[in-house]
């Protein structure tokens, strides 16, 4: 018997819509369509087919425009989109998987038009009235009743095109901070007419009329579902509550909705919006503190699903931070009927099949890094799944000629590359100078421990897959010219990282000056003894630096170090070489870290550099050339890696094929997403 019996059991939404299991692809915009909003031949086709082949019961394709809008979305506002839809749904249906199309309009959460036009919604709101301030949102223009009716007509016609395009269902999108939600949420709707928020009937009127219109236009066999906010969060205002959401859901079902999918939204000056992970970074805002237990348990959305489920007699879906164990528990407890998986499937499109086949140790779980939305207006990528949206371009096709490949470096870049090479049929050996694979993954996991990200998923997945593969591993092996000549490989992949930049300035060797290599060395033994989480917890009680710490470098390395040290009670001065604070930290996290630094009194010195370390502190030079001594107890150099070409130049002088990947390239290549992307790319090249 499979451990995930409920998750793998079938469920019927309608006689012609029977799901083979309880796992569905959650609606997320992919931006992998053609620039003209068509699906024909686009990268999205291969992406969704790969997920369908991965064992899902259904795929919810989002976000499908019912009127033209900026962005690389799929369109449904013209008949020209129907042929591409047929191509898409045929690819999904090929794998015994159902297709849902979610209609979309960003509504009041949109940007200004090309001529300064305001975004539209239920009501006209000023900058002081909108629930999310600039720069994230703008004042809105409320629609007239005639405009409302026109919007309804367009959505109904779009649903007809979805049916013609082979979709099995349409999802009416009433969630997040988007168009239809602006009518059902008191945070947006200030109308006093029949589409106002005075009562349930009025606030749900626009949606109920759309549902009935779709039913009349598409007939009795086309499934209609709804996605709504189960609750909304705001620091000072009251939005949708679970009870309010339950009343909304009941009205939609009475109008003809055959399932309810529950989401939510976070508003305010540091919004987390539709993603229930981001609010906890670096620490939750004060008004979100009461929800931390739910966040760590079943997630913010699932915590309110039962209230909605008790109000309706149709299947109810939940989403948010799901893995196989949480999904099974939620279903067994009766808190939901179906699990919608979003970033879970970005990270591992074959999640469902691996669950069904008992291969959960082979699942690459989402690490909650926010790279897929960095920014949200880009074709989706995934830190740990470089093939996302590039399934055809980065397919591991059998190698034409089997080669002996030496991979130098056993970090994530080298491991990903080795796995790809072996998958293609090459003979591969990883050479790692330390006694273990994984590179600096555990150190990164310690720095991020207790927050939103789950970096150890990377270590667990890669080490498991290496162990199960035909990759050979040679630990405690320093690669030099002699060894390369002795092995005589056909190709060498250099993945041994680059050195961190250590400036040659007076005082660099003082005992109160710490560098990243020094900190890594200090952590080696205790990391091996205790692991990342335990070591992070221990560091809260003792960390070998003084009370006041100056950190030189405000890129990702320095900003994350400042966060780590501030949480351990240190007074922080962060010296930035320019105006940028956070560097390549993904945008969803980066936009939250500066307000946190302000709340925590982290002193930031911009456009400056350190010219000397002294016994009393650091001498810092500003952009105008002036210098000042900033007193501190300890000083940390957190400047990024710089490429050192010497080793690679030697390699390529004696080997027919040589490649550099990941942080070996220095600079902006130091992130996990570069390690995976480079590893896969080069693994497909050789």
Protein Blocks (a to p, Z undefined) as FASTA:
>chain_A
ZZklmlmpccdfbfklccfbfcdcddddeklacfkopaghpaklmmmmmmmmnopabdcd
ddddfbdcedjdddfkbfklmmmmmmmmmmmmmnopacddddddekjmmccdfkopacdd
fbdcdfklpmbdcfkbccdddddfklmmmmmmmmmmmmmmmmmnopabdcddfehjbfkl
mmmpmklmmcfbfkbckbmklmmmmmmmmmmmmmmmnojmlccdddddfbdcdfkbccdd
fklmmmmmmmmmmnopabdcdddddedjbdgkjalklmmpfbdcfklmmmmmmmmmnojk
lmmmmmmmmmpccdcddeejiafklmmmmmmnopafbdcdfklmmmmmmlmmmmmnopam
lpccdehlommmccfkbccddfklmkgoplmmmcccddfbdcddddehjbfklmmmmmmm
mmnopacddddfblbehijmlmmmmmmgoilbcfklmmmmmmmmmmmmmbdcdehiacdf
klmmmnopabdcdfebpaddddddehklpmkbccfklmmmmmmmmmmmnommlmmmmmmm
occbdfbdcdehjbfklmmmmmmmmmnopacddddfblbghijacfklmmmmmmmmmmno
pacdehiacfbdcfklccdddfkopacddddfbdcddbdcdddfklmmmmmmmgfbdcde
hjlngpjlmbfklmmmmmmmmmmmZZ
